[in-house]
Amino acid sequence: MAGISLKSVLAGDLQKIIFELFKELAVETTMEEVARYIPILGSAVAAGLSFGTTVLVLKRILNSMREAALKILDLVIESSKQDVD
């Protein structure tokens, strides 16, 4: 792990996360917009889809932040071990 920099680890993960989120958001947004055109029931469906999408995106962001933090801790531990040796 000594040859891997923090910047390269986070940049690769960030690109992957952003791509996946945009892909999911595109599908959810399309479904939400179609549901809006159904009278009365469509608004309720669109609201549910919007809430569900928001919860999903926030959970994914939090999970990716947790993974990034764990990778940072691993890099810091690895770096401190090298400094001691």
C-alpha positions in Angstrom: 0.0 0.0 0.0 3.0 2.3 0.2 2.8 3.2 -3.5 -0.8 4.2 -3.3 -1.5 7.8 -2.5 -4.5 9.1 -0.7 -5.4 11.4 -3.6 -5.5 8.5 -6.1 -7.6 6.3 -3.8 -10.2 9.0 -3.1 -10.3 10.2 -6.8 -11.0 6.7 -8.1 -13.7 6.1 -5.6 -15.3 9.5 -6.1 -15.6 9.0 -9.8 -17.2 5.6 -9.4 -19.6 6.9 -6.7 -20.7 9.9 -8.8 -21.3 7.8 -11.9 -23.4 5.3 -10.0 -25.4 8.0 -8.3 -26.2 9.8 -11.5 -27.2 6.6 -13.2 -29.7 5.8 -10.4 -30.9 9.4 -10.2 -31.7 9.4 -14.0 -33.9 6.3 -13.7 -35.7 7.6 -10.5 -36.2 11.1 -11.9 -37.7 9.7 -15.1 -40.1 7.5 -13.2 -41.1 10.4 -10.9 -41.8 12.7 -13.9 -43.9 10.0 -15.6 -45.9 9.4 -12.3 -46.7 13.1 -12.0 -48.9 13.0 -15.1 -51.3 10.5 -13.4 -54.0 12.6 -11.7 -54.1 12.6 -7.9 -52.4 9.2 -7.5 -49.4 10.4 -9.5 -48.5 13.1 -7.0 -48.5 10.5 -4.2 -46.4 8.1 -6.2 -44.0 10.9 -7.2 -43.6 12.0 -3.6 -42.8 8.4 -2.5 -40.3 8.0 -5.3 -38.7 11.3 -4.5 -38.4 10.3 -0.8 -37.1 6.9 -1.6 -34.5 8.3 -4.0 -33.3 10.8 -1.4 -32.9 8.1 1.3 -31.1 5.8 -1.1 -28.7 8.5 -2.3 -27.9 9.7 1.2 -27.3 6.1 2.4 -24.9 5.5 -0.5 -23.1 8.8 0.1 -22.7 8.0 3.8 -21.5 4.4 3.0 -18.9 5.8 0.5 -17.7 8.4 3.1 -17.3 5.6 5.6 -15.3 3.5 3.2 -13.2 6.5 2.3 -12.5 7.2 5.9 -11.5 3.6 6.5 -9.1 3.7 3.6 -7.6 6.9 4.9 -7.1 5.2 8.3 -5.4 2.3 6.6 -3.1 4.6 4.7 -2.3 6.6 7.9 -1.6 3.4 9.9 0.6 2.0 7.0 2.5 5.3 6.8 3.0 5.5 10.6 4.3 1.9 10.6 6.9 2.9 7.9 7.9 5.9 10.0 8.6 3.8 13.0 10.7 1.3 11.1 
